[in-house]
Amino acid sequence: MSRFFVLNKDVMDNTINITDKEDIKHISKVLRLNVSDCIDISDSVEFEYKTQIISMEKDCIKAKILDKQKFAREPEIKVTLFQGIPKQGKMETIIQKCVELGVSSIVPVFTDRTVVTDKGNFKNKIERWQRISDEAVKQCKRGIIPLVNNNKTFKEMLDDLDDYELIIFPYENEENYSIKDSLRNLNNIPKNIALIIGPEGGFSDKEAKELKSINAECVTLGKTILRTETAGMAALSMIMYELEL
C-alpha cells in the first residue's frame, strides 16, 4: 500500500486532506487509484493512518481514517549524518540508503578535503537531494521524511554539535578504539547522535584534532578502509543494531 505525507493541519477528526500537487498526480495518474482504494498516510510528526479515498478533486484528495497508530517503523534514536560532500552522484546513494537505514537528518559539509565547490547553485543540489529523501522514505514506509539541511562549513558544523549527547567520527588513522567499543561503553542510551563522515580524502589532521577537542568519539569501523559512500551506511547500521534493535 502506498504511503503519503501530510501536515498536521490536514488531519481532521475523521478525514485527511491531501493537497500536494505531486501527490495528487501520483495517486490519480501514476497509481491510478480511485474512490474506495486504500492508502497509508503519515502526519509527519507522530501518527500513521490507514485510510480509504472518499473523494478526488483536482486540488484535493479526501480520505477517511480507518485506523490510527503511532509510528511503527520510526527509530527512537535520532541520528544526524554530517556528510563530507563527495564527488559526482555519491551523495544521492548516501541519502537514499541512510534514509532507509533510519537516519533522522542529513547535513552536507564542506571540509578541508572536499573536492566539490559551491558555484552559487548549491541550493539546487539540496532540493534534488531532498527529493531523493522524500522518495526513499515512501518506499520504506517510515513515519517522517528526513530533512536534507543546507550545507555547512566544517566550522559551522562544530558550532552545531553542542546539542548532541554523542558525537562519533570514524577516522582511518584510528586503529584501536572501535565503534563497538564506543557504543558498548555508554552509561545511558543517547537520544540524539551526531555521525560525522569525511569526504573521499578523509579528515585532515587539523579537523581530527578539532573533533577530538570537543570530546567527539574517534573510532574505527573495522580492519578495512571504507569509501565515504560506504562508511556512513556501515556506521549507521552498527548504531541501529547496537542501540535500536
C-alpha positions, 0 to 999 in steps of 0.5 A: 500500500502506498504511503503519503505525507501530510501536515498536521493541519490536514488531519481532521477528526475523521478525514485527511486532506491531501493537497500536494500537487505531486501527490495528487498526480501520483495517486490519480495518474501514476497509481491510478487509484480511485474512490474506495482504494486504500492508502497509508498516510503519515502526519509527519510528526507522530501518527500513521493512518490507514485510510480509504479515498472518499473523494478526488478533486483536482486540488484535493484528495479526501480520505477517511481514517480507518485506523490510527497508530503511532509510528511503527517503523520510526527509530527512537534514536535520532541520528544526524549524518554530517556528510563530507560532500563527495564527488559526482552522484555519491551523495544521492546513494548516501541519502537514499540508503541512510534514509532507509537505514533510519537516519533522522537528518542529513547535513552536507559539509564542506571540509578541508578535503572536499573536492566539490565547490559551491558555484552559487547553485548549491541550493539546487543540489539540496532540493534534488537531494531532498527529493531523493529523501522524500522518495526513499522514505515512501518506499520504506514506509517510515513515519517522517521524511528526513530533512536534507539541511543546507550545507555547512562549513566544517566550522559551522558544523562544530558550532552545531554539535553542542546539542548532541549527547554523542558525537562519533567520527570514524577516522582511518588513522584510528586503529584501536578504539572501535565503534563497538567499543564506543557504543558498548561503553555508554552509561545511558542510551543517547537520544540524539547522535551526531555521525560525522563522515569525511569526504573521499580524502578523509579528515585532515589532521587539523579537523581530527584534532578539532573533533577530538577537542570537543570530546567527539568519539574517534573510532574505527569501523573495522580492519578495512578502509571504507569509501565515504559512500560506504562508511556512513551506511556501515556506521549507521547500521552498527548504531541501529543494531547496537542501540535500536534493535 
